[in-house]
Amino acid sequence: MKNVKDAKLSARVVSEVIDLQSKLVGMGQQAVELQEENRRLMEENAALKKEKDLGDTVVFHDGANWRKRDDGTEEGPFCPNCWSDGRLHRAQVNDVAGGAVYFACTRHGAASPYLFTVPESLVKGVNLDPHRGRVSFGAVSTPAVKWPESF
């Protein structure tokens, strides 16, 4: 009789240990899932903060968007139409004439490029001479200057 009781007790203990092991495995899987969700949420949060920080530095004037740098200077011009997707894109220089730089941006998937004009005095760091009188404002040529794609 003692052996039967011991065998039943032993079987119950083994069953409970198996049940606890199964629960531990399930909890481990939940922990992995929670860690993955936490990582994803942290990445999403970082991206939203970056987007907000960028949005805090973008201003529109003189026909284009400009990004304010920490030193107070401005970087640009960026296509004013592209900013609606939360990104800054440089457009290609299409022509330079009469103290103005004419830009054409083809990134929005429209049938025709988005055209905008910026005073020449504001366009810094680019040799505009190859673009002078090169193209009419209505046409888009191959860019002679390669800007960074986007921010």
SVG drawing of the C-alpha trace seen along z (x, -y; Angstrom):
<svg xmlns="http://www.w3.org/2000/svg" viewBox="-2 -90 33 92">
<polyline fill="none" stroke="black" stroke-width="0.4" points="0.0,0.0 2.8,-2.4 4.4,-1.7 1.1,-2.5 0.8,-5.8 4.4,-6.7 3.9,-5.9 0.7,-8.1 2.5,-10.9 5.5,-10.6 3.3,-10.7 1.5,-13.8 4.8,-15.5 6.1,-14.7 2.8,-16.0 3.0,-19.2 6.7,-19.7 5.8,-19.2 3.0,-21.6 5.3,-24.2 7.9,-23.7 5.3,-24.2 4.2,-27.5 7.9,-28.6 8.4,-28.0 5.2,-30.0 6.4,-32.8 9.8,-32.8 8.0,-33.1 6.0,-36.0 9.1,-37.7 10.7,-37.4 7.6,-38.8 7.5,-41.7 11.2,-42.5 10.6,-42.6 7.5,-44.8 9.6,-47.1 12.4,-47.3 9.9,-48.1 8.2,-50.8 11.6,-52.3 12.5,-52.5 9.2,-54.1 9.6,-56.6 13.1,-57.5 11.8,-58.0 8.9,-60.2 11.3,-62.3 13.6,-62.7 10.7,-63.8 9.5,-66.2 13.0,-67.6 13.4,-68.1 10.0,-69.7 11.0,-72.2 14.0,-73.3 12.2,-73.7 11.0,-77.1 9.5,-78.3 10.6,-81.5 11.7,-82.9 9.8,-80.1 11.4,-77.1 11.9,-75.2 15.1,-75.8 16.5,-73.9 17.9,-75.9 21.2,-74.7 22.4,-74.9 24.8,-77.7 21.8,-79.9 22.6,-79.5 20.2,-77.9 20.6,-74.9 18.6,-74.6 16.7,-75.2 14.5,-72.2 11.4,-71.4 8.4,-73.0 6.1,-70.4 8.1,-67.4 7.8,-68.5 4.3,-67.2 5.7,-63.7 7.9,-64.8 11.2,-64.7 13.4,-67.3 14.5,-66.8 16.7,-68.9 15.5,-69.7 17.8,-70.0 18.9,-73.4 17.1,-73.9 18.2,-77.4 19.8,-80.5 18.7,-83.9 17.8,-87.4 19.1,-86.9 16.9,-83.8 17.6,-80.1 14.9,-77.9 14.5,-74.5 12.6,-71.4 11.6,-68.5 10.5,-65.2 10.1,-63.2 6.4,-63.4 5.4,-61.1 3.4,-63.9 3.2,-63.9 5.2,-67.1 7.9,-68.4 7.2,-70.8 8.9,-74.1 9.9,-76.7 12.2,-79.8 14.7,-81.0 16.7,-84.2 20.2,-83.5 21.8,-85.2 20.4,-82.5 21.8,-79.5 25.1,-78.7 27.8,-76.1 26.9,-75.3 28.6,-76.6 25.6,-77.9 27.6,-79.0 27.0,-75.8 23.2,-76.4 23.1,-80.0 20.8,-80.2 21.0,-76.4 17.4,-75.4 14.0,-77.1 12.0,-77.0 9.4,-74.6 11.9,-71.8 13.9,-69.6 17.4,-68.6 19.9,-66.2 21.2,-67.6 24.8,-68.9 25.0,-69.0 24.2,-66.0 22.7,-67.1 22.2,-64.7 19.0,-62.8 17.0,-63.6 17.1,-64.2"/>
</svg>
